[in-house]
Amino acid sequence: MKASIYLLSLTASALGVSLGTFYEYGDGQRVLPGPLDEVILNGQTFDASPAARSGFSLDLAEKRLVQMEGKAPVWMTELEKIEAKANGIQFFDITDTPALGFRAKAERSWTYPMPTAYTQVTSVIKSLTTEGPRALLEKFTSFRTRRTSSSYYAWAEGQQSQKWLLSQIQRITADAASPELQELITIKEFSHPWGQHTIIARINGSSPVEDGIVVIGAHQDSTNMWPFLPAPGADDDGSGTVTILESYRGLLAAGFTPKRSIEFHWYSAEEGGLLGSQAVAKSYEIEGIEVYAMSQFDMTAWVKAGTQEEIGVITDYVDHPLTEFNKELIDAYLSLPYVETKCGYACSDHASWRKAGYPSIFTIESSFGHANHANIHSSRDRIDVSPEFSFDHMLEFSKLAVAFAIELAGWETA
């Protein structure tokens, strides 16, 4: 049975009628006429009055073009998107990228080697720590929200958190990379009209462009089920954000000079329908940039009490040869076993790359059923909410990202 969702006191019952064409309502779901004062999502009542939304730039009536699994694209309001997300419906917001995926018809087939760079990988992963990620995440989660709007309006704290993250990537690059290595590195903001930009840190390699690039990603934004409320986003996806940043730091400190160019991406607006990653993937598609492999890290911190600590390997809507290679990396370099699991359609930013025809994978904190569903998308998604939030667990994912980088990008030796 689907979770009950009530949208109370809306301006018209048409909202419920239109959204009902996209999925079946559960028992008791309804939309009542009247002014927008109150919204009830999953049994929780939220103040939706203009006063409660003061200071936030989000037009709940704005129409967006949304793609859900197995259905033609449909126009939905921002409020309908919020309802769909609260009801567990995953989607692409394709308003700005309706043609993403035309390249997929000419998808290039890649092969992946057995892990062989044991000495190089282990030398780097031994240098990784939990101290840096903890300090970074404490600050990152202090922003009231890292939410962005899919409309052409900026949320001040979403912009501020992105600028702070950019400053930390720049600081770590300056501190960890030698002057010679810094000459190979570019850090840029991939601009979005909503004001919170995707950040891309690239280490240029020596291989020709047709060999493709390696991409490691996480999303920097956060959300609350009712987006006007605090959203610290410690696990979703502050954990992935600092996980790959620690990997980046470790590689720079070790003097990593790749053969294939490698990029670290921190995407904007994942929570609004994979907006940031779609924009980046579309740009690469248009420019004809080859991507050899893309790996997404979204939620890496939670170890549910009473369960075996493990690494969740997503097996649906991913590239299967690259997923098999990822399993080999876990076996070779991590101290934990993996478990195969599924997360569904458009569940994180790897899906944007897959839609564009690029090989992409997703690794998560556990089996999907044991993940941190009780706290994400709420004000409870904090570091201190439970001992189940584990920086040691996150460290295993930093190791995995390092292995992914070295094994697939290669290490140029003198």
FENCORJO-V573415 format. One record per residue. N is the residue number from 0. RES is the residue in one small letter. PHI is phi in whole degrees, 0 to 359 (* if undefined). BURIAL is # if it has 9 or more other ideal C-beta (glycine too) atoms within 8 Angstrom, else .. D_CENTER is the distance of its C-alpha to the mean C-alpha in Angstrom with 2 decimals. Layout:
BEGIN
N/RES/PHI/BURIAL/D_CENTER
N/RES/PHI/BURIAL/D_CENTER
END
This chain:
BEGIN
0/m/*/./27.84
1/k/290/#/25.01
2/a/296/#/24.23
3/s/285/#/26.57
4/i/227/#/25.39
5/y/241/#/27.94
6/l/250/#/27.71
7/l/267/#/30.94
8/s/62/#/33.15
9/l/278/#/31.46
10/t/290/./33.52
11/a/201/./34.15
12/s/285/#/33.82
13/a/300/./32.54
14/l/302/#/28.93
15/g/294/#/29.39
16/v/296/#/31.35
17/s/293/#/28.84
18/l/293/#/25.80
19/g/296/#/28.04
20/t/283/./28.27
21/f/268/#/24.60
22/y/203/#/24.79
23/e/278/./27.55
24/y/289/#/28.07
25/g/280/#/28.71
26/d/301/./32.00
27/g/84/./32.79
28/q/283/#/30.14
29/r/198/./31.75
30/v/234/#/31.64
31/l/251/./34.61
32/p/286/./36.13
33/g/127/./36.61
34/p/290/./34.85
35/l/282/#/31.21
36/d/242/#/31.73
37/e/211/#/29.73
38/v/231/#/26.77
39/i/242/#/26.47
40/l/239/#/23.23
41/n/51/#/23.43
42/g/80/./26.71
43/q/256/./25.59
44/t/265/./27.42
45/f/236/#/25.87
46/d/287/./28.00
47/a/249/#/27.32
48/s/291/#/30.33
49/p/304/./30.31
50/a/296/./31.11
51/a/290/./28.02
52/r/260/#/25.86
53/s/297/./27.87
54/g/91/./26.10
55/f/247/./22.86
56/s/263/./22.44
57/l/214/#/21.21
58/d/273/./23.67
59/l/294/#/23.37
60/a/265/./25.73
61/e/296/./23.93
62/k/271/./23.57
63/r/230/#/20.45
64/l/270/#/20.45
65/v/238/#/18.26
66/q/247/#/17.96
67/m/249/#/18.02
68/e/301/./18.82
69/g/71/./22.38
70/k/231/./23.36
71/a/293/./24.34
72/p/303/#/22.30
73/v/225/#/23.53
74/w/271/./23.77
75/m/227/#/22.49
76/t/281/#/22.74
77/e/301/#/19.99
78/l/294/#/21.75
79/e/294/#/21.65
80/k/297/#/17.89
81/i/300/#/17.73
82/e/298/#/20.21
83/a/300/#/18.51
84/k/295/#/15.20
85/a/295/#/17.46
86/n/269/#/19.30
87/g/81/./16.47
88/i/268/#/16.47
89/q/260/#/13.32
90/f/200/#/13.65
91/f/263/#/13.03
92/d/270/#/14.55
93/i/255/#/16.63
94/t/308/./19.01
95/d/263/#/18.42
96/t/224/#/17.66
97/p/293/./20.13
98/a/260/./21.23
99/l/302/#/18.03
100/g/111/#/19.07
101/f/300/./22.71
102/r/294/#/22.33
103/a/301/#/21.43
104/k/291/./25.14
105/a/243/./25.93
106/e/300/./23.21
107/r/276/./24.27
108/s/264/./24.74
109/w/245/#/23.83
110/t/240/./25.12
111/y/232/#/23.86
112/p/280/./26.30
113/m/288/./27.04
114/p/299/#/25.84
115/t/225/./28.71
116/a/268/#/27.67
117/y/300/./28.30
118/t/297/./30.18
119/q/292/#/27.73
120/v/296/#/24.63
121/t/294/#/26.43
122/s/296/#/27.82
123/v/279/#/24.42
124/i/293/#/22.83
125/k/293/./26.00
126/s/270/#/25.24
127/l/284/#/21.86
128/t/224/./22.14
129/t/263/#/20.60
130/e/296/./22.42
131/g/299/#/20.25
132/p/302/#/16.92
133/r/297/#/18.90
134/a/297/./20.42
135/l/296/#/17.30
136/l/287/#/15.51
137/e/300/#/18.77
138/k/287/./18.79
139/f/300/#/15.16
140/t/276/#/15.65
141/s/279/./19.02
142/f/292/#/17.85
143/r/304/./18.77
144/t/204/#/15.54
145/r/247/#/12.72
146/r/297/#/12.80
147/t/233/#/13.44
148/s/263/#/15.66
149/s/282/#/15.40
150/s/276/#/19.06
151/y/272/./20.70
152/y/227/#/20.82
153/a/258/#/19.21
154/w/265/#/18.57
155/a/304/./20.28
156/e/288/#/18.21
157/g/295/#/14.90
158/q/290/#/16.80
159/q/297/#/18.35
160/s/295/#/15.33
161/q/293/#/13.99
162/k/294/./17.53
163/w/295/#/17.83
164/l/299/#/14.81
165/l/303/#/16.39
166/s/296/./19.67
167/q/288/#/18.52
168/i/296/#/17.24
169/q/294/#/20.61
170/r/296/./22.52
171/i/297/#/21.22
172/t/298/#/22.02
173/a/294/./25.46
174/d/281/./26.17
175/a/264/./25.02
176/a/268/#/25.83
177/s/292/./29.45
178/p/304/./30.92
179/e/294/./31.17
180/l/290/#/27.53
181/q/300/#/26.49
182/e/293/./28.34
183/l/269/./25.85
184/i/254/#/22.75
185/t/236/./21.45
186/i/235/#/18.88
187/k/219/./18.17
188/e/263/./16.46
189/f/272/#/15.46
190/s/287/./17.00
191/h/234/#/16.01
192/p/293/./18.79
193/w/274/#/17.18
194/g/99/#/17.51
195/q/266/#/14.20
196/h/260/#/13.59
197/t/290/#/11.03
198/i/251/#/12.47
199/i/233/#/13.67
200/a/252/#/15.90
201/r/241/#/18.09
202/i/253/#/20.84
203/n/288/./23.36
204/g/259/#/24.99
205/s/261/./28.51
206/s/285/#/28.00
207/p/294/./28.70
208/v/299/./25.96
209/e/291/./26.68
210/d/285/#/25.38
211/g/83/#/21.83
212/i/244/#/19.05
213/v/253/#/16.52
214/v/236/#/12.85
215/i/238/#/10.54
216/g/228/#/6.94
217/a/206/#/4.26
218/h/248/#/3.39
219/q/270/#/6.99
220/d/277/#/8.08
221/s/221/#/9.53
222/t/205/#/11.99
223/n/256/#/15.16
224/m/310/#/16.51
225/w/258/#/19.09
226/p/293/#/17.22
227/f/274/#/20.30
228/l/262/#/20.19
229/p/303/./18.73
230/a/218/#/15.10
231/p/297/#/14.89
232/g/58/#/11.47
233/a/297/#/12.63
234/d/275/#/10.86
235/d/248/#/7.94
236/d/234/#/6.34
237/g/302/#/9.34
238/s/298/#/10.12
239/g/295/#/7.54
240/t/301/#/8.29
241/v/279/#/11.94
242/t/301/#/11.94
243/i/284/#/11.42
244/l/292/#/13.58
245/e/293/#/16.25
246/s/298/#/16.21
247/y/301/#/16.69
248/r/301/#/19.47
249/g/298/#/21.15
250/l/294/#/21.34
251/l/295/#/22.83
252/a/298/#/25.26
253/a/276/#/26.44
254/g/77/./27.20
255/f/296/#/24.89
256/t/241/#/26.04
257/p/282/#/24.32
258/k/281/#/26.15
259/r/281/#/23.24
260/s/296/#/21.23
261/i/231/#/17.82
262/e/234/#/14.94
263/f/254/#/12.18
264/h/244/#/9.47
265/w/241/#/7.73
266/y/279/#/6.48
267/s/270/#/8.30
268/a/57/#/8.66
269/e/296/#/5.76
270/e/292/#/8.09
271/g/271/#/11.00
272/g/119/#/10.53
273/l/60/#/7.94
274/l/294/#/10.46
275/g/295/#/9.42
276/s/293/#/8.37
277/q/297/#/11.42
278/a/297/#/13.57
279/v/293/#/12.97
280/a/299/#/13.53
281/k/296/#/16.50
282/s/299/#/17.91
283/y/293/#/17.91
284/e/299/#/19.44
285/i/295/./22.11
286/e/282/./22.90
287/g/73/./23.29
288/i/286/./21.09
289/e/276/#/20.96
290/v/245/#/17.87
291/y/286/#/19.19
292/a/197/#/16.07
293/m/230/#/12.26
294/s/232/#/10.36
295/q/257/#/6.73
296/f/238/#/6.60
297/d/226/#/4.98
298/m/74/#/8.28
299/t/231/#/11.03
300/a/248/#/13.88
301/w/264/#/15.71
302/v/237/#/18.98
303/k/297/#/20.72
304/a/303/./24.39
305/g/84/./26.80
306/t/244/#/24.49
307/q/287/./24.38
308/e/290/./21.75
309/e/204/#/19.83
310/i/251/#/16.79
311/g/274/#/15.15
312/v/253/#/15.13
313/i/288/#/13.80
314/t/243/#/16.74
315/d/251/./16.26
316/y/58/#/14.95
317/v/224/#/14.56
318/d/278/#/17.11
319/h/286/./19.70
320/p/301/#/21.51
321/l/291/#/18.42
322/t/296/#/17.50
323/e/298/#/21.10
324/f/296/#/20.87
325/n/299/#/17.90
326/k/299/#/20.21
327/e/296/#/22.93
328/l/296/#/21.00
329/i/298/#/20.41
330/d/297/./24.11
331/a/280/#/25.25
332/y/236/#/23.44
333/l/255/#/22.01
334/s/268/./24.25
335/l/242/#/22.53
336/p/280/./22.80
337/y/256/#/20.11
338/v/229/#/20.08
339/e/285/./19.19
340/t/205/#/17.25
341/k/233/./15.76
342/c/234/#/13.01
343/g/91/#/14.34
344/y/290/#/13.83
345/a/51/#/10.72
346/c/273/#/8.73
347/s/196/#/5.26
348/d/292/#/5.06
349/h/303/#/7.85
350/a/295/#/9.90
351/s/296/#/10.46
352/w/290/#/11.95
353/r/297/#/13.91
354/k/298/#/15.24
355/a/279/#/16.47
356/g/92/#/18.26
357/y/262/#/16.48
358/p/289/#/16.19
359/s/218/#/12.72
360/i/221/#/11.84
361/f/216/#/9.54
362/t/239/#/10.85
363/i/233/#/10.59
364/e/296/#/13.03
365/s/190/#/15.79
366/s/300/#/17.04
367/f/300/#/15.14
368/g/291/./18.28
369/h/260/./18.41
370/a/286/#/14.94
371/n/278/#/14.88
372/h/291/./15.37
373/a/288/./18.29
374/n/242/#/16.64
375/i/295/#/13.12
376/h/60/#/13.37
377/s/208/#/16.63
378/s/288/#/18.52
379/r/275/./18.84
380/d/282/#/15.38
381/r/236/#/17.20
382/i/296/#/18.08
383/d/266/./21.63
384/v/290/#/21.26
385/s/191/./22.35
386/p/298/./23.31
387/e/293/#/20.76
388/f/280/#/18.15
389/s/234/#/18.84
390/f/288/#/18.31
391/d/295/./20.31
392/h/294/#/17.89
393/m/302/#/15.05
394/l/300/#/17.57
395/e/298/#/17.77
396/f/285/#/14.21
397/s/297/#/15.19
398/k/299/#/18.21
399/l/296/#/16.42
400/a/296/#/14.48
401/v/298/#/17.94
402/a/298/#/19.62
403/f/301/#/17.31
404/a/295/#/18.03
405/i/289/#/21.74
406/e/293/#/22.56
407/l/264/#/21.05
408/a/276/#/21.66
409/g/77/#/24.94
410/w/238/#/26.78
411/e/287/./29.50
412/t/254/./32.53
413/a/292/./35.63
END
